[in-house]
Amino acid sequence: MKRSHSYMNDLDSNLRQYEINTPQYYLYRDMYQNQTVEFVQKMKNKYKNLSNCKMNIKDVLLELNNFIDPSDPDVDIENSVHAYQTAERIRKKHPNNKELQVVGLIHDLGKILFKFGEPNWAVVGDTYVVGCKFPESIVYYDTLKDNPDYNNKDYNTELGIYKERCGLERLLISFGHDEYLYQILLQNKTHKISKKLMKVIRFHSFYPWHTGGSYKQFMNVNDEQILKDVLYFNQFDLYSKEDVDFVLTDEIKEYYDNLLDEYFPEELQF
């Protein structure tokens, strides 16, 4: 099969190899047909009030026992297992950095959107900016011609609807689990996750930016540090998928249950 872009820092890695005519191909094709400026604005408005339900964060993690990410060519296990794999990679390198371990565990919990009836293309996958020219660093770039915004003269320039150096925070990025979890953490005030790591969660799927090198025209001085933080986190998120012999033991579960109780002492509004 013909390959699409992988955009890996490690050229020897077999991860993130996107093939044509696969489930990933069709998911991204559907995403590009639907994720437009109008759609992203609608979804941000839909979820800005977090009116779905209240949940304990541990229950959200359990719900991901029922979800396998269909956008990921490297994962065919429940997303909850990948969460523990990522956290354990971090714990081995940073045994005393409990906050980073917790973020490794929860970084994908925005995928709980699947429980609210959202289609997979609005939940998972690499994210990209709407409202400006689509860079070729976007996976399956050739299918972007079907995006309704593709030929819009207001959107198909390097800056589009934005200003140079406006900052990542001002961009409309395709809607999914990153933005949703970020809004949950931003609006719920009882947890102990720092704003620094909340931004890592918000941009960890933004591959055309952090790995593809695109959208530099929008970065301000604060975004340089976010990029460093995301790239550092990404090595744990991405390469944990190679841990095929990982066993989720009772000891591991108990350790992270205690951490989640510490960092999330109350239920959150979703």
HUFENUR-V651200 format. One record per residue. RES is the residue in one small letter. PSI is psi in whole degrees, 0 to 359 (NA if undefined). Layout:
res:psi
RES:PSI
RES:PSI
//
This chain:
res:psi
m:152
k:138
r:149
s:187
h:144
s:324
y:58
m:144
n:323
d:105
l:345
d:355
s:147
n:6
l:157
r:47
q:109
y:121
e:157
i:149
n:45
t:170
p:325
q:318
y:313
y:327
l:314
y:324
r:315
d:321
m:314
y:334
q:343
n:328
q:95
t:176
v:312
e:316
f:314
v:317
q:320
k:317
m:321
k:322
n:321
k:321
y:7
k:336
n:355
l:63
s:20
n:304
c:171
k:137
m:148
n:138
i:330
k:328
d:326
v:317
l:319
l:324
e:330
l:359
n:339
n:15
f:127
i:127
d:111
p:353
s:349
d:118
p:353
d:357
v:127
d:30
i:167
e:143
n:335
s:324
v:317
h:325
a:313
y:323
q:315
t:313
a:320
e:324
r:318
i:318
r:324
k:323
k:327
h:71
p:341
n:356
n:82
k:324
e:316
l:323
q:316
v:318
v:322
g:324
l:322
i:357
h:335
d:9
l:348
g:346
k:356
i:348
l:333
f:333
k:344
f:14
g:11
e:143
p:155
n:327
w:351
a:12
v:314
v:177
g:163
d:146
t:161
y:165
v:135
v:152
g:7
c:175
k:137
f:121
p:156
e:354
s:352
i:131
v:142
y:44
y:323
d:336
t:354
l:344
k:342
d:357
n:129
p:338
d:355
y:318
n:12
n:119
k:339
d:342
y:348
n:30
t:170
e:323
l:329
g:234
i:6
y:171
k:149
e:138
r:29
c:339
g:146
l:326
e:337
r:358
l:146
l:110
i:141
s:139
f:141
g:202
h:332
d:305
e:322
y:313
l:323
y:315
q:324
i:313
l:325
l:320
q:336
n:126
k:3
t:352
h:175
k:25
i:131
s:157
k:326
k:313
l:337
m:324
k:328
v:316
i:316
r:327
f:12
h:338
s:6
f:61
y:321
p:334
w:300
h:338
t:328
g:346
g:13
s:169
y:19
k:336
q:343
f:350
m:137
n:183
v:328
n:330
d:338
e:319
q:321
i:318
l:316
k:317
d:317
v:316
l:323
y:315
f:324
n:328
q:329
f:318
d:309
l:307
y:348
s:340
k:346
e:354
d:68
v:341
d:10
f:134
v:123
l:100
t:167
d:326
e:317
i:314
k:315
e:318
y:313
y:331
d:317
n:321
l:318
l:324
d:323
e:317
y:342
f:74
p:345
e:163
e:155
l:150
q:127
f:NA
//
